[in-house]
Amino acid sequence: MTPENRLQTIIDDGLCLGCGLCSAVAGPQALTFARDADGEPRPFAGPELDDQVMDLVYDICPGFNLEGLPPEIAEVAPLQDLVWGPHVRMVQAHAGNPEHRHRAATGGVLTALACHLLESGRVPMVAHVRAASDPPHFGEATVSRTADEVLAAAGSRYGPTAALSHIATLLDAGEPFALIAKPCDLNAMRRLAHHDPRVNKLVRYWLTPVCGGFMPDVGFRQFASRMGHDPDRITGVRYRGHGCPGATRFEHEDGTATEHHYLDVWGEDDSQWVLPFRCKICADGIGEAADIAAADNWDGGAPTRELAETDPGSNAVIIRTEAGAALFDEAVAAGRLVEEMSLDVNDLGRMQPHHVKKKLSGLARSRGLADAGSLAPRLFNMRADALDEALGAEAGNAEQRGAERRAHARRLPAD
């Protein structure tokens, strides 16, 4: 198989997440990065693409490589759970600054931690994402050096985002930083650390939202049209924030703006979401590679209509490492965070029930994809065999067959 075919296989099998890491580390002569015919950010073969580059890509691509904390960190965590993984403790918390709490997507914990890191001098910069200007429903990689810059980028980004497109530049600069990105992006960076020692030297803090997936460009266009908007005349999108979860806001070319209730947009049970194939089979939406992961904390995994209008916002927080615990405690002492109460794995399972099923099913789904001749996610430092055993043979076989059917269905020609 040629290097070009190896690259295309990742995309054809529905596993490319558009993170941008492959082109960042390979360089533009080997892999360029642009939007494809469907509007998705994708790598494209350059004149210097060869098998050596693709060997690296195949080892770090988060589409089919998911890696948690290094064993030397994970194994010393005082609490271990089959589903939720190693952790120091779990808490419910929110940003201490009321404005930050209101503007953030949930309770503002990640925003508050980023501000604390910069103001305390723990790191000189935070690598994260913000809303893109073109197209406005995408996100884009950014670096903040001040709390004001962090706040300007606050809020969820549900569109495609090449969160790691600037990683090579950051590593070459040699300056330490904190990284806030999706769980899959952190998985990719944990894989890259095996090839580039600068990763563990320079990424001082690893922070993530617990993630249910993002919406591809075609999904957003369907979504916006369903709500009565012309996708090509939207100039700004706020998916969440200014409340918990807050209204979804569309800004238009004529200067007007329209807001929709969160549940009218997403559905009472998130049934109106459109997800990439890779997100549907994700075995790590809970941020196993992070020092701290912050989640929504609604019972059952979604707000009621009344709660969506009145909730001031709080996060369920999984503190996985001692470094994460020290950072969290410092932020509380500085007033950046307010710790409300302790939580446990039962609380997280009640608040994020869909992640329990995805975690248990990870290895079975990988087997199904492999049976279909597809590239299949490899799971590192994630208790995959024990989770598979806990799932049970009957449920595992059902998940395996389902993944195989979905993989075959992807290859059928469109009507």
C-alpha angles and dihedrals in degrees: 000000000000122000089250091054092048089054093047091050091064090054097041091050090056096244104116110108096186093238093145096224096120095056091041094058097034096047130231095281089064102030127013121194126220143126117289129218090280092053096253124135107248141162118251128200116260129197094269098050109130139158093270090059091045092049088059092045091050090054099048105030108118089210089082106006118073117175130177131199118324109267092243089061100034096049095056094052107118094225125051126184128179094226104026097037132212117346143155095218144324124233144167113239145152139200114282093220107079092211092053091047091052097045097045123088096251123346100337097243096139091044091051093048092050091051091048093050091055098040093046092049092238088134131003094224145017121218110211140124138274137184113291121230095215113061094011096206091061126082126226136204116260141167124225125200098173136047090241090059090050092051092049088060097043120129138060122299111205097173128087111293129184091212095169100043092109098043096105090053091050094048092047090052090060095216119134118245145169118243124215112183144127118294091254091054090053090047087057093050092050088055092047089053089070089062102033119041090196090077096069091038097052106029098078098172130027114202131172145169116238099252136214095183139273134264119251120225094260090051093052091051091053090045095050093044091051088056091052101260133126103234091209092057098050113110100177139021130194108185096184141347138082085088133008106307090345128193125305106244128202120192119201140209092252092060096256126123133205128200127201130193111260093239093049089056102040102026129246090278101026087262092140094060119117112208135184114252092250092057091053091060098037114143095190116048089132098072104249091171095056136096088217131013122192122203142179111265104208116136109249093017099279137063123252115238091256094047092049088060098044109029111115090201136259134177131224101226127204109200104196106174141036089246089055092048092051091049093048093049091048091052091051092049090050092051093245091116134033115209109211106180145329121269134193138203091275090057091050091048090053093047096043106027096154090060091058091060093044092050094050093046099048100102095040091053091049090053090052093052091048090050088055091054093253129132105265131206116262114213119212126187091355106110089247097162094047091048090049091052091049091051090059133224098275096049091039092054091049092051091046093052091045093053091047091052092049092050092051091046090056089062095053114106116254116257 
